[in-house]
Amino acid sequence: MILKSFKAAFVAGGNDYSAALERVAGDAELLGELMQIFRADCNFSVMKTAMDAGETEKAFRAAHSLKGSCGMLGMTDLYETMVLLTDELRHGNLEGARLIFPKAEREYGKVVELIDNNL
């Protein structure tokens, strides 16, 4: 169940709660479950490990999946950062992706903290 504190914190963090709720046909309980699934997803760590190992294609697949999830869930700042990072990886530019990664890591951390502290 989505708590009012989560909704308030999510919106205060620059995310689009209304759009996320609309994508699940107004089912706040389902949205809460999807947030928990997002939290348990390992694509961020897979992407980081792949980037560290120079595995651009593997990093791209994880980044692309993460981008879709955070876009669907209204995680605006993380989504916008993942669009940039994914585009760099799509074009094989690992160094460009590495320049964007610290911002992605910060934005991801903010979302994870919101979920951990409010759901």
C-alpha positions, 0 to 999 in steps of 0.5 A: 500500500502506498503511504501518504508519506511516500507520495509526498516524499516522491513528489518532493523529490521531483518525481511524477506520482500522478503519471506513475499512478495513471500507468497502473490505472489508479491502483496505488497498491499495485504501484507500491508493489512495483516500487518494491520490485524496482527496489529489488531489481539488480539492473543498476548493479549489473550496469555498474559492474558491466561498465567497470569491466568494459562490457558495453553491450551488457551495460547497455541492456541493464541501463535500457531496462532500468530506464524503462522501469524508472520511466514507467514509475514516474522517476523523472530525474533518474529517467532523464539521466538514464536516457543520456546514459543509455544513449551513450552506451547504445552508441558504444561510448563507454567513456561518455557513459562513465561521465554520466554515471555519477549523476545516475548513481545519485539519482538512483540512490535518492529513489532507493532511499525514498522507497526504503524510508517510506514504503 
